[in-house]
Amino acid sequence: MKNPGRNLPLAIGIALTLVTGLYMLTNIAYMAVLSPYEMLATGSGSSAVAVVFAKRAMPWISMLMPVFVGASVFGSINGLAMSMSRWLVLAVSYQFYSDLFALIELAGFAFAFIAALAVTALLYLRYKEPNLKTSFQLPILFPIVFLGCDLLILMLTIYQQPRESLSNVILMLVAVPIYWLGVSWENKPKGFQNFIYKGTVFLQKAFACVPVEDESQLEGNAAAHDVNNHVETF
């Protein structure tokens, strides 16, 4: 790439704009043709949403839609494999990357702290339950090395940014009373339970995020929606 200082940010901006626009237009097309029930039922089955959309909007091209989806995925992987290595070499040669300690800010205090807690819990379980059978188990050396690197990032972050680290700790501690109110507190007053219930129902209606206990309900609703569409057409 010639003049990466100008062309690289320009290429990234144009590519992100085009991809975002295409994805938005694709989702708008899905929503204009398919109902929410159909999209949810399709997601729980083996067919892709794109195939169902093609059958509804363009029946003559529905057989080729899986080929197009596979070609898109293959093209993305191919472009990533061929360009990423060269892109990194050019970026480093033009000194677009900062030093290694910039990774401390990239990882972030909150992420490093949560990862340290998770790995510590894993090591505790390995110690307390050495014979616990799991489907996948790494050698104990890997989590120990990861925990050591993570703790090093935490200490360097606290040393370089003590105020930001303290604010992160305060924000994480805010979740403790919320967890106690919502989960640990079992004998809640009836008025408080009604408040939580009404708030949950309101959010479910506002964001259309009601959980489905039986996935067959989605298929039944999708079939009923198809019947209604045919009746309205006739």
N, C-alpha and C positions, 0 to 999 in steps of 0.2 A: 504494500500500500504506500503510495506516494503522499508525502505530507500528512502523516497520521494525526498531527496536532490539530489539523482542520477537518480532514476527511473522516477520521474515526468517530468523533462526536456527531458529525453530520449524518453519517451512515446509521449510527445507533438511533438518533432521533427520528430519522425518516422510517427506519424499519419498525421501531416501536409504534409510531403513529399508524403505519399501514396495517400492522398486525392487529393492533387494538381496534381499528375501524372495521377490519374484516370480521373479527370475532364478535363485535357488537352487532354488525349487520346479520351475521349468521344466527345469533341468538334471537334477534328480532324476528327473523324469518321463521325460526322454530316456534316462537310464541304466537306468531300470526296464524300458523297452520295447525299446530298441535295444541291440545288443551293441557293444563298442568297434570291432570290425571294420566293422560297418555304418556307424557314425558317421565313421570314417576314410575308408571308401570313398565315402560321400556327400560328404565335404568335397572329395575330389579330382574329383568329377563336377560336373554342372550342377545337380542337384537340391539343395534345401536340406534340412538335417536336419529342420526343422519339417515339411516336406512328407512326408518318409518316416515321421516319427512319426505324422502324421495318417493316412496310409494304413494304418498298422499298428493304431493305437488307435481312430481314428474315420474309417473309410473314407468315410462320407457327407459329411464336411467337408473332405476332402483337396483338393478343387478350389478351395475358398475360402481355403485357407491362404496362398497367395501374395498374395491381396488383403489379408489381415490383416497380413502382414509389410510390404507396401507402405504400408498405412495407418498402421502404427506408425512407420515411418521418416518419412513425410510429417508426421505429428503432432509428432514430435520436432523436425524442422526448423522447422515452423511456430511451435511454442511458443518455440523458441530465438530465432528472428528477431523475434518480437513482444515478447518479454519482456526480452531481454538489454539492448537499448538503454535502455529505461525503468529497468531495474534498476540500470544503471551511473549514470544521472543521479540517481536517488534516493540511492544509496549515497554518491556524492560530495557531494550537497547536505547530507546528514546527517554528513559528515566521517567516514565509515567507512573511507576510504582514507587511508593514510599518505602521506608525501611521496615524491618521485620516487626518492630514494636507497634506499628500501626494496626497489626492484627489484634492487639489487646482491645482497642476501641471497637474493632469490627465484631469481635465476639460478644462484648458487652458484659457488664457485671451481672445483670439479672440472668442471662442465659447461662453463664458460667456457674453461677451459684446454684441454679436449678439442676444443671447437669451434675454438679458435685454431689448434691443431695441424692439424686437418682442412683449414681454409681455407688455412693456410700451405702444406700439401702440394698443394692445388689450384693455388695461384699458382705453385708450383715447377714443376708439370707444364705449366702454361700457358707458362712461360718456356722450359723445356727442350724441350717438344714443341708448338710453336706450330701445326703443321699436323695435329695429331692430330684425327681425325674422331670425333665423338661424336653421339649421337642428340639431345642437348639441350645448349646452351651459352649461358650468360648473358654479358652484357658484363662486361669485366674490372673495371668500376667498382663493381659490386655486391659482389663478394667483398672488394675493398679497403676499402670503407666498412664492411662487416660486421666485418672484422678490426680496423679502427681502433676501433670501438665496443666490441668484445670485449676488446681490450687495455686500454681505458680502465676497463672493469669489473674486469679482473684487477688493475690497479694500485690502484684504490680499495679493492678487497677486501683486498689485501695490506696497504695502509696502515691500514685500520680494524680488521682482524682478522688480525694476523700469526701468532698461534699456531694458529688454526684453518686458515689457509692452509698452514702448515708441516705440520700433521697430514695434510691432504689430499695434499700432495706425497709424504709418506712412504707413505701408503696406495697411491697410484698406483705408486710405485716398487717396492712389494711384487710387483706383477704382472710385473716384469722377470725375476726368477729363475724364476718359474712358467712364463713364456713360453719361457725358455731350456731348462728341463727338459722341457717338453712338445713344443716345436716345433723350436727351433734345434739342440738336441743330437741329432744323428743316430745316432751310434754308441753307443747305450745298452747297458748290460750286459743279459744275458738275464734275470737275476733281476729287474731293475728293470722290464723290459718285461712280465714275467709279473705283477708287482704292479699295473702300470697296467691290464693286460688284465682281471685278476680284479676290480679295483675298478670298471672300466667295465661289466663284465657284471653285477656286483652292483647298481649304480645303475640299469642298464637294466631289470633284473627288479623292483627296488623301485618304480620310478616308471613302469614300462610305457612306456618311451620308446625302443624299439628302432627305428632308422631302417629304412625299407622301400626296398630298391633298385629294385623293380619295382612300380608302383602297381597292376598287374593282379593282384598277389597279394592286395591288399585286397579287390578285387571277388570274387575266387575264394573267399576265406575268408568273405565276407559271404554268398555264394550257398550255400556249404556249411553255414553256420549256419542259413540259412532252411530248407534241406532237413532238417537235424536237428530243427528246431522242428516241422516238419510231421510227421515220423516219430514224434516223441514225442507229438504231439497224437492221431494215429491209434492 
